Amino acid sequence: MKKTIAYCFWGIAVLILQGCGPTATVVSSGGPTIVEAQNVDAAGKMRIAVARFENKSAYMVGEGMTDMLTSALFRTGRFIVLERENLDAVLQEQKLSSVGVINEKTAIPAGLLEGAEFLVLGAITMFEPDARGVRTAVGGAKQSRVAIDMRIVDSTTARVVASVTVEGSATDFALDAGILKYIGVGPIISGLRAWSNTPVDKAIRLCLEKAVDYIITYSMKGAKR
């Protein structure tokens, strides 16, 4: 009897431990699949690349915000988004193919990189975690503000074809996920993780959401598609 009870407890313990084991979850997705992205008609969508944002604030947040904007533009499904910040990794892979260390059947041909028709350039001009206190009917709340100056540049002529300043501000109150069509509310990326679940986190998302919306609006009105 005692052995039976012991086995039951052991079985329950195993099930509990299995339930607590390592897990992995996709927390942010969207955009075209790999096959769709590879097969898209190159003439049908604007080819765009995001350059690293210049950081003019007291906080080193340019890299994280650039990565978030690049991912968001891809998730819209409206652009052919080209990698530029980590292009050296792509070129290194091509170099390995060219020197003969990669199997010929899987070697990557050189000279097929796509050129970007437009570049998104920008600068973070305001990053204020504690911009000011806000008084409300239920007490005080902290407000944070983030702003970027953004330019869209025609890479053929180096002409600035659009320019905008985008600001985002938020308080401690919850952010309605419904207004974030492109940026989403998944975990903020590593370079900005110190601000996760703070008003700054919300201000960053709102600012970049507006930036993506502006780029989409410009691409529909303006230039090549």
C-alpha positions, 0 to 999 in steps of 0.5 A: 500500500505504502509503495502504491502511494509512493509511486502515485506521488512520484508520478505526480511529481514527474508530471509537475516537473514536466510542466515546468520544463523549458519552453519556447514561444513565438511572441511576435510575428507577422509579415510575409513568410520566407517563401513569400518574401523570396518570391515577391515581385521586385517591381511591385514593392518599394525596396527600402533600407533603414540606416542606424539612427543617430543618437542625440539623447543622453541614452544609448537607444539608437540601435534598439529603435532602428531594429524595431523600425526595421522589423515593423516595416517588414511586418507590414508586408508593404515593402521589400526590406533590405538589411544594411546594418548587418550586411557584413554578415551577409558578405562574409557568407558570400566570401566563404562561398567564393574562396571554395570552402563551401560545397559547390551545390550550396554555394551562394552566388555573388553579385545578386544583392538588391539595391535599396530605392529609398533609405530611411535616415533618422536621429533620436532627438528626445528621450525623456524617461521622466519628462514630467508628472501628470496630475489626474483625478486618481492621483499622479502619473509619470509621463515619458516622451520620445521623438525622432527626426526621420528622413526618406532619401532617394538613393539614386540622387541622394535627394531628401524626398520626405522629412518628419518629426515624430513624437510619442508620449505615454504615462503609467496607464495601460496602452491599448494594444489596438492602436499598435498595428505594426510595432505590437506589444510583445517584449521590447528588444534587448537594447531597450529591455531596461525600459520594459513595461514602463512609460518609456516603453509605451512612448517608444512604441507609439513613436515608431508606430507613427513613423511606420504609418508615415512611411506607408502613407508616403510610399502610397502617395509618392514615389516608386512602388 
